[in-house]
Amino acid sequence: MAEAYGLWPGVVAIAADANLFCVPCAERLYGDEAIQAVVDAEPGWGKYQDHEGNPFGVVLRWSADAHTQYCAAPGCGERLCEDYCGCYQHPELWQQHGIVWVEGGP
């Protein structure tokens, strides 16, 4: 599971266009200064953009946006949701119905 950064509940991923990146990969791809400003919500953080001019967004720990998602950086593949979350056991339930699988049934 990706480490959470910043204030509680913490940022587990940076959204850049349609891709999600764990924070260390986002820092490597877009620079430490830019990503740290986004994570910390520093004044002016909205000026930072991905390579296509899209503003960065954040995905918070335990967010529905993290369900079934992995870091999109080449060679990473870090899980962005909690390791124990049922969304990884039956991703089709989440993707098709918005239901997270729980032991004993959906």
C-alpha positions in Angstrom: 0.0 0.0 0.0 1.2 3.5 -0.8 2.4 5.6 2.1 0.3 8.6 3.0 1.8 12.1 3.0 0.8 15.4 4.4 -2.0 16.1 6.9 -4.5 13.5 8.1 -5.8 11.4 6.4 -2.9 11.9 4.1 -2.3 11.9 0.3 -1.7 8.5 -1.2 -1.6 9.6 -4.9 -1.3 12.5 -7.2 -3.7 12.7 -10.1 -2.2 13.9 -13.3 -4.7 13.8 -16.2 -6.2 10.3 -16.1 -3.2 8.7 -14.3 -2.6 8.2 -10.6 0.9 8.2 -9.2 2.2 7.3 -5.7 3.8 10.4 -4.2 7.4 9.2 -4.6 6.9 8.5 -8.3 5.1 11.8 -8.8 8.0 13.6 -7.2 10.4 11.8 -9.5 8.3 12.6 -12.6 7.3 16.2 -11.8 9.8 17.4 -9.2 9.9 17.4 -5.4 9.0 21.1 -5.1 5.9 20.9 -7.2 4.5 17.7 -5.7 5.3 18.8 -2.1 3.5 22.1 -2.7 0.4 20.2 -3.9 0.5 17.7 -1.0 0.9 20.5 1.5 -1.7 22.6 -0.2 0.7 25.5 -0.1 -0.6 28.9 -1.5 -0.3 28.8 -5.2 -0.2 25.0 -5.5 -2.7 25.2 -8.3 -0.1 26.6 -10.7 1.7 23.2 -10.8 0.6 21.0 -13.8 1.6 17.8 -15.4 3.4 17.6 -18.7 0.2 18.1 -20.7 -0.9 21.2 -18.8 -3.5 19.5 -16.5 -3.6 20.7 -12.9 -2.6 18.1 -10.3 -5.1 16.7 -7.9 -4.7 14.6 -4.8 -6.2 11.3 -3.8 -6.7 10.9 -0.1 -6.2 7.8 2.0 -9.4 5.7 2.2 -10.9 7.6 -0.7 -13.1 5.8 -3.2 -10.8 7.1 -5.9 -8.0 4.8 -4.6 -10.1 1.6 -4.9 -8.6 -1.0 -7.2 -5.9 1.6 -8.3 -2.2 1.1 -8.7 0.6 3.7 -9.4 0.8 4.3 -13.1 4.5 5.0 -13.2 6.6 2.6 -15.2 8.1 -0.1 -13.0 6.2 0.8 -9.9 2.6 -0.6 -9.6 2.2 0.3 -5.9 -1.3 -0.3 -4.6 -3.0 3.0 -3.8 -5.8 1.6 -1.6 -5.3 -0.2 1.7 -3.8 -3.6 1.3 -6.6 -5.3 3.2 -9.4 -3.6 1.2 -11.8 -6.0 -0.5 -11.6 -3.9 -3.7 -8.5 -5.8 -4.7 -10.1 -9.2 -4.1 -13.1 -8.6 -6.4 -12.3 -5.5 -8.5 -15.3 -6.2 -10.8 -17.7 -5.5 -7.9 -16.2 -2.1 -7.4 -15.8 -1.2 -11.0 -19.3 -2.3 -12.1 -21.4 -1.7 -9.0 -19.4 0.4 -6.6 -19.5 -2.4 -4.0 -16.4 -3.4 -2.0 -16.3 -7.1 -1.3 -16.4 -8.1 2.4 -15.6 -11.5 3.8 -18.8 -13.5 3.6 -20.3 -11.6 0.7 -20.6 -8.3 -1.0 
